[in-house]
Amino acid sequence: MNADEFGMNLERVRSVIGSAAVKAGRDPLTVKLVPASKKVSPEVLRIAYDSGLRVFGENRVQEARDKQPLLPANIEWQFIGGLQKNKAKEAVRLFSLIHSVDSVELAQEIDRRAREAGKVQQVLIEVNVGGESSKHGAAPEQVSPLAGAIFACNNLELKGFMTVAPFFEELEKVRPFFRKLREIRDELEQRSGAKFPELSMGMSHDYQIAIEEGATIVRVGTALFGARQYPEKTT
Ligand SMILES: *Cc1c(COP(=O)(O)O)cnc(C)c1O
């Protein structure tokens, strides 16, 4: 991947974001691109940085810890993968936003580690909208109690919701899953009176649909960086 190739990919992704937003009657600036940088080398991330990107989304705590020192300090790192409780302390140190809180136990551990670090950690609740056993995320009916537990944590700030939707060849089939995440958010806003502005949904093959359904964060890997070298373990 050289700078020209990356530049073309980035231009293409930005144009899809722009047209999907316009189609949905939204300002394209309300959609944040978080490049999914798992298994992408520091050299290629440097190319992305030089193209103006300042946010990356990593899946593994260890990989982010290794890469961060090799790249400029003014990059914002977000965590998009499944988080184990025993990595919570490192995650609080490394990431501005954790997308993948899916249990009360994990929330409380992140809260405890954030308190120790003197930080208010921004988080999203990951929801398994498709009910797939292979996916992380809280079941839709667990979202309300989990949000309640997060409210009770002084060192957590709930910014919104995230999902990894099921994969469909036929793109339109994914739309109800993104819509469902938005409805879960809207309902919780109504009942709590609080605001949860962020909807992190949409990946390389489906982000235009996610944007039409209200995504404020799209996590795009392959469409920017090309196919990853070896299979991703998603469970
Ligand atoms: C890898 C990954 C992405 C990006 O996937 P692509 O299909 O390569 O765009 C987005 N979100 C999560 C949680 C991921 O693990």
The ligand as a Gaussian input file, in Angstrom:
#p B3LYP/6-31G(d) Opt

LIG

0 1
 C      -12.265000      -5.292000      11.497000
 C      -13.384000      -4.538000      12.067000
 C      -13.999000      -3.513000      11.350000
 C      -13.632000      -3.161000       9.914000
 O      -13.954000      -4.217000       9.074000
 P      -13.784000      -4.077000       7.483000
 O      -14.750000      -5.054000       6.947000
 O      -12.369000      -4.436000       7.186000
 O      -14.096000      -2.688000       7.135000
 C      -15.008000      -2.796000      11.973000
 N      -15.405000      -3.080000      13.226000
 C      -14.838000      -4.059000      13.936000
 C      -15.304000      -4.315000      15.312000
 C      -13.822000      -4.819000      13.382000
 O      -13.276000      -5.813000      14.086000

